[in-house]
Amino acid sequence: MNAKLMRNIKDSLVTILSVVIALVWIAPLFWLAGTAFTKPSFKMTFLPNTAFTLDNLKYVWNAIPFGRYYINTLILVIVTFCVQFVTSTLAGYALAVKEFKGKTIIFAIIFMQIIIPNDVLITPNFMTLSDMGLTNTKLGIMLPFYGSALAIFLLRQHFKTIPKALAEAAKIDGANTWQTIWKVYMPTAKPAYMSFAVISISYHWNNYLWPLIVTNSPANRTLTVGLAIFAKSKEANMQWANVCAATFIIILPLLIAFFILQRQFMESFVSSGIKE
């Protein structure tokens, strides 16, 4: 009885602690949304004005070319992920299934790239793009991310768990290498693809420093760069409601995607445990 009581108390404390942490994390989002839909103010208060209005969103959308920034960001996110999907699948398959000289060394190099922050590579990447004449272009923003060490690592670990008998059976049935990858390996790695999709899309949607350095014209700016420029411009009028409205416009697609697909997101991370 005492053990059961202690277990119930422990579960209750864990639940309470989880709720408190969740409230702490979600409080800024509620404040941002509340401020974005209330009358503009020069003061930052935790409890915004209660007068609901959509004027802030209309003002922000017309003040800067958010439509162009949205298109640029969508192109960046979608194209980058599609290329990563192909390159990471092929690299993960080669490292998991094929046998060739230097395989261990190549995997070690790829693994080490995971722990190297992208910011460390900004200078050499920018110099390379300058020599290639790709600065202030969409391709210049995307090119350094066409290969992903994290995606290769995740897919390699998943592909190694697939019995070779399945691939051999597909080969006996007449499937070539491409068909084996498409029909045998890729379907079983859906959790890894979903997990990396969440990481890749959210990272490139919110990435700020690299697009800021590479671009210098509205034609190629992303949403995060546009937000930073807007927050410092006279159009913002130093009003938190306008800045919060611009931020809300940027994060809205990710919020909608999460609320619609949150179950798949959670299941993908839970089931994508790394196995050797």
C-alpha positions, -999 to +999 in steps of 0.1 A: +000+000+000+028+024+009+046+015-023+015+022-043+009+055-025+045+066-031+041+057-068+009+077-071+026+107-054+056+104-077+033+102-108+014+133-096+046+153-090+058+144-125+025+155-140+025+187-121+061+194-131+054+187-167+024+210-167+045+238-151+073+234-177+047+233-205+032+266-193+066+282-190+074+272-226+041+282-241+037+316-223+058+335-248+037+322-276+005+333-260+020+367-253+031+370-289-003+361-303-022+383-278+000+413-286-002+407-324-040+409-323-044+440-300-041+477-306-005+489-311+014+501-281+049+514-274+051+495-241+058+458-236+034+443-211+027+407-203-011+413-205-017+431-238-046+454-245-078+435-247-091+453-278-090+427-306-079+439-341-065+426-374-051+459-383-016+449-372-015+420-396-028+441-425-003+469-418+027+445-416+017+426-447+015+458-467+046+475-451+071+450-465+070+424-493+060+394-472+045+376-502+079+376-519+097+365-487+072+337-483+079+324-519+116+327-514+114+308-481+092+281-495+115+275-525+145+274-501+129+249-477+113+226-503+142+224-528+167+219-500+148+191-484+141+174-518+178+174-527+188+162-491+162+134-495+180+121-526+216+126-515+211+113-480+192+082-492+219+072-516+247+079-492+229+061-463+223+031-486+259+030-497+273+032-461+248+006-448+247-020-475+276-016-499+312-027-492+341-006-504+375+006-493+375+036-470+339+031-459+346+034-422+367+065-427+340+082-448+314+074-422+336+088-394+341+120-414+304+123-419+297+116-383+322+143-372+304+169-393+273+164-371+291+180-342+305+209-362+282+240-359+271+254-393+282+289-381+318+278-381+316+271-418+301+305-428+334+321-438+347+294-460+313+288-475+309+325-483+343+327-499+336+297-520+303+311-532+319+344-539+344+327-562+316+309-579+296+341-583+266+327-564+262+353-537+228+370-535+212+340-552+187+314-540+211+287-551+238+302-530+216+300-499+207+263-505+240+249-519+259+244-486+230+223-472+224+200-501+242+173-482+231+165-446+254+145-423+225+140-398+202+126-424+229+103-437+236+091-402+199+084-394+192+066-427+224+046-425+214+033-390+179+024-402+190+007-433+214-015-413+185-029-394+168-042-425+175-079-432+196-084-462+173-113-471+147-088-482+171-071-506+183-105-519+147-115-525+140-083-544+171-089-565+159-125-573+126-110-584+144-089-609+146-056-590+177-034-597+195-012-572+171+017-576+140-004-573+155-021-542+161+012-525+127+026-535+106-005-526+125-022-498+147+003-479+128+036-482+094+024-469+109+009-438+127+042-430+096+064-429+103+074-392+138+085-401+125+105-430+098+122-409+122+130-381+147+146-404+119+164-424+109+181-391+145+191-384+153+202-419+122+222-426+121+240-392+158+248-394+157+263-429+125+281-422+139+298-392+175+302-404+186+338-402+224+343-402+234+325-434+206+341-456+214+375-441+251+372-451+245+358-485+216+380-497+214+417-501+183+423-521+145+418-514+143+395-544+162+368-525+155+376-489+139+350-466+112+356-439+136+358-410+158+384-427+128+404-437+115+403-401+148+416-388+149+444-413+113+453-406+118+454-368+146+480-373+127+500-398+105+531-394+075+510-406+076+491-373+073+524-354+088+508-324+055+492-316+056+457-302+022+448-317+036+453-353+067+433-345+047+405-330+023+405-359+052+401-383+066+373-362+032+356-360+029+357-398+062+339-400+056+311-375+020+305-384+027+278-411+049+258-387+023+260-360-005+248-383+017+219-396+026+209-360-010+209-347-022+189-378+007+164-378+017+164-341+009+127-337+030+118-367+058+141-355+059+125-320+057+089-333+085+095-358+109+107-331+099+079-307+103+052-334+135+066-349+157+054-321+192+048-334+201+012-337+233-004-347 
